[in-house]
Amino acid sequence: MSEYFNLAKQLENLGKKWSFFILMSLFSNETLGFNDIKNMVTPISSRTLAIRLKDLEKFGLITRGVLLEFPKKVEYKLTESGKKFIDFSINFFDVRQ
């Protein structure tokens, strides 16, 4: 039963506004910084973007990496699960047409 609950929570998270657009922007690029994603997913607010990124990371669809430079830079990229989800979505919904 708990596995169904986890799946339901993941689907609920993916259905939230902007989540799919964030994943698609990362699918189109190897890695992106916070502001890069914000500029691609306009008119998302910084607060909403930060929340969605944390949720997507929590569910294992993206990773967050901190680069050791000054000033500190954070980059996001899709995990293998995230790539599989986007591939599935593109094929299932035939988004390219």
N, C-alpha and C positions, 0 to 999 in steps of 0.2 A: 504494500500500500504506500509506503514512503517513497518508493521510486516513482509512482504516479504523481505524488505530491510534488516531488522535485521537478518532474517534467512539466507539470502544470505551472509551477513558479517560473520556470525558464520561459515557457511560452507567453506567460503574462508579461514578463520583463521585455521580451522581444516585441511584444505588441505595443509597448509604450511609445509615445510620440518621439521621433527622432532616432530611435535605436537602430532601425534598419538602415537609415541614411548614413549613420556613423559607420556601420559595418561595411556598407557599400563604398564609402570614401576610403576606408582602409583596404578594401579589396582591390581598388583601383591603383593603390600606391603601396610600396613595400612598408614604409614606416611614415608616420606623420606626428608632428608635434601638436600640442593642444590648440594653438592658434591656427595652425593649418587646417585642422578639422573644423574649427569654429568658422573659418572663412568659407569652407566648402559646404557646410551645413547651415546656411543662412536661412532664417534669422534666429537661430537657436541662441539662448542666453548662456553666458559663461557658467552660471549656477546649474542650469539644466544639463549642460554638456558634462560638467564635472560629475553630476549624479549618475548620468547614463554611462559614462566611462567606468565609474566604480562598479555599477551593476554588471556591465558586460565583462569586466575583469573578474568579478566574483563568480560568474557563471562559466568562466573559462573560455570565453570567445575571443578575448583580446589579452595581450600582455602589456604591462607598463614597465618601461625601462628608464632608469635615470642615468644620464651620461655624466661622466666625471669631467666636467669642464666648468669654466666660470664665465658667465653665470650658469647655474644649473639648468640643464635642459632635459625635458621628459619627452620620450617618444613612445608611441603606441603602435602595435601591429597585431594582425590577426594570428590566433593560434591555429593549429591544424583543425581543431573542432570548428572554429570560426570560418575557416576556408571551406570546409565541408558543408557547413550550413548555408553559406552564400551560394556555393555550387548547386546544392540541392534546390534552393529557392529560385535561382535563375532557370534551372531546368524544369522545375515543377510549374512555375508560373509563366514560363516562356517569356521572360522580361525583355529579351532583346528585340522582340518584334514590335 
